[in-house]
């Protein structure tokens, strides 16, 4: 039967046979007024459809659409691409569609697999029994659209349904054809177009949502799983020997229950052998695996660089992808053998695009010219590891790559990512760059300005590429500043390569330029006679394609047949070239958020620090009366980032722990282990990322800030950046001593340092510390004793009018805290303090040190220790806690944070360091009318190196003290002839100093018998007071006591 397609005038345009033999004419017409060149037509001829009856239900089956879970069921859809010039952007409107005759069938089903007689998996369809009304698609419309610059030019990506579904009539209408009209309108631009979806860990943490993986349904908490890593794309094989090496006895494994997972998503495996339900010699699983690419894509530039991530080719955390084997899955996902095509298609595909990605990870920098943006912890659109600089005076730089078996007379595509570095020119544009191949003219040229980024992209005929070495050349032009420079990040070359196999595997992705529809795929120089071709579509479905034919010719020439699908990836390997992953490890994943394991104090640590951390936690629980728990960071990765290193996993864990608590809410978090902000380089002995921090500069507070802007801290957090159990045990020893040392003058004594680079700053910084002293240290009842060392200009001094002897005496006596306000570097203050030895007291007491300047809290540096580490964890350090910045300090917050912190600590009586620190930072935004980036930076990067539960032993009540050695006779010689005796008595107060009095009683005894008693009421001294007594002598020889 025939049907005709009509235009708006109703005249027949053409006729053709509809393959499903479904009848008649169906037209949906929209008003239009477009010229032929402004119309795009897409047809759905490439798809295969069938109507099948299952359990009495009519199902409209779109071959290749095979949902396995109820949540995957929806109207099938496709994505259309409209290629256009960056200078000629247009939108599209769906003006007309051509639909088939209605078919009484449901397009909603689930696909199940079972073993066939030949051990291959056979697909069976099952009607979907969920609510169908919610899946209604009564008309064809654009479901989603976005612009993209990741495929050789600007593309408008449009998603549309493949069919309509009317739940009232229960009818399907297949979409035969779409007709779009191009629409030019002002204001069109190319927005960021990330491929895929961001990882759940990048989402806001205000509430639980589907964006946060809290179900962890892929994990088998009851049985061990096997984890392994892959760092090369290809087709892999695992067999009995591999399972044995990975800690799993193959004789205990039922192959019918083995499921592979990647990032929580099941991966289909092809079973070879195992028909008897066991894994014997020669039996194995085949599957595809890939490296840990950043699934958001990288060939685009975000519109809002500040509030977007920098697009990366690979994950910034690890190149390897973790895969998991589950051994008790009732219906694991299996790859079936495709039935093949007969007759074979006419068209032949003998080439595919080969990607050559050139990138070298250099320094990690923030390319913004804003000091504030450069200090933000988030990996925003300005922050990346770039390759190298290219200066105008250098002109150009070449990058070599090798091309194998290029296919002539096709299109080759090129990209280059560049960014502004420096220009002092006052005219625009600041930069101009061109991209060249070998001796070609410019492939592309672009101009851009300071703080801007650009992607050069273009295409040439593949005849421009020679077999062997080629050179891609990047050139910069002088735009008015010969000292200007740019940086480059990466280069991509996609060239058409013949499907010559040789001694390796071939992996390629389908591209629309390779043709469409059913084609024979021809591989040459296949080394063995047992090739396998695996096709994986972008929804993860996999099928093994049978060999259509092969012949012997310089190896083997092998033909396969397939219907090319958008997004499909192909993996070809012979048996001898199959990859085998490195042996895995058997892992019993631990449930982390069980309510019977709640704790108020949590330590996150790893590796060989676990035992020492448990010992430390036991001390905390006993000493502070709080429930404790020690968690291995690897268990957090296993639960929250699929077994891969990812700092965001810690936040997800703490989010769950904090919000799920019922009996004992989470009150303190301590991270035990060193960190390294530069995930690419962790080679130094002391730069291991034992427990990571977040971002660069790093931010531990980010882990406990669950609001959208990550500035409202929910839990006090601190870190001990130790790299050995010995260092942790040393801090434990210090903490034990700290809790047992007796209260004396030290507990009410503080030392203050103020710096600055000029007279104005000297006065300003001194005034900040003066304010702390005047407002919080000296007022009653604290009435503390302080010494303030401050820089002066005339005369030039670092510590003010103090002699070296007095300075050393005050440092030797020490104090409960040391406050520094001024400029600082990673290992120095601007007043010549450059070593913990300079502040070491002789009393073996451990002060809290605060420093709101720059960088002294940069504990995550890969190649040196910061001040905080030197004072806290290194041998010779003498501090119980160090509050410092992992980023720069800003004057806008420097004048407030010390006041807020010491106000909480002294005025408000919040003596626990972590609580005072958190409350001070939560108060900071209230001081500003509107948002300031430096406020967010200070909240996120001003960090506590030390334990947040530490409570400073400030006195909480008066503590009058008299000691025998404080009683002194004023008479050199005492005899029984003297009429009176004179004594001097020192009365001390080691506690608070309220307006109060103290009773002092003096007794004189001879031979144990009191012969005089005198009582005085005196004012409670601030620290010490001296009383003088004159008493009548009893004129009795012998020994007497006062």
Secondary structure, DSSP 8 states (H G I E B T S, - for coil): -EEEEE-TT--EEEEEE-TT---S--EEE------GGGEEEEE-TT--EEEEEETTEEEEEETT----SGGG-S--EEEEEEEE-TTS--EEEEEEEEE---EE-B--EEEEEEE-TTS-EEEEEEE--S-SGGG-B-S--EEEEEEE-SSSSEEEEEEEESEEEETTTTEEEEEEEEEEEEE--TT-------SS---GGGS--SS--TTS--S-TT--SSS-EEEEEE-S-EEEEEEHHHHHHTT--GGG--GGG-EEEETTEEE-BEEES-TTSS--TT-EEEEEE---B-TT-SSS--S-STTSB---SB-SS-S-EEEEEES--TT--B-EE----SS--S-EE-EEEEEEEEE----EEE--S-HHHHT-SS-BTTEEE--EEEETTT-EEEEEEEE-SB-TTSEEEEEEEEEEEE---SSS--EEEEEEETT---SEEEEE-TT-EEEEEEEEEGGG--SEEEEEEEEEE-SS-TT-EEEEEEEEEEEEEE-EEETS-EEEE--GGG--EEEEEEEEEESSS--EEEEE-TTS-EEEE-EEEEEESSSEEEEEEEEE-TT-EEEEE-GGG-B-----EEE-------GGG--SEEEEE-GGGHHHHHHHHHHHHHHHT--EEEEEHHHHHHHHSTTS--THHHHHHHHHHHHH-SSS---EEEEES---S-TT---STT---SS--BTTTTBSGGGGB-STTS-SB-SEEEEE--SSHHHHHHHHHHHHHHHHS--SGGGGEEEEEE--SSHHHHHHHHHHHHHHIIIIISSTTT--EEEEEE-BTTTTBSS-S--HHHHHHHHHH--SEEEEES-EETTEETTS--SGGGG--TT---EEEEE-SSSTT-TT-SSS--HHHHHHTSTT--EEEEEEESS---HHHHHHHHHHHHIIIIIS---BHHHHHHHHHHHHGGGSSS--HHHHHHHHHEEEEE-TT-B----SS--EE--GGGEEESSS---TT-SEEEEEEEEEE-S---S-EEEEEEEEEETTEEEEEEEEEEE--SSEEEEEEEEE-----S-EE-
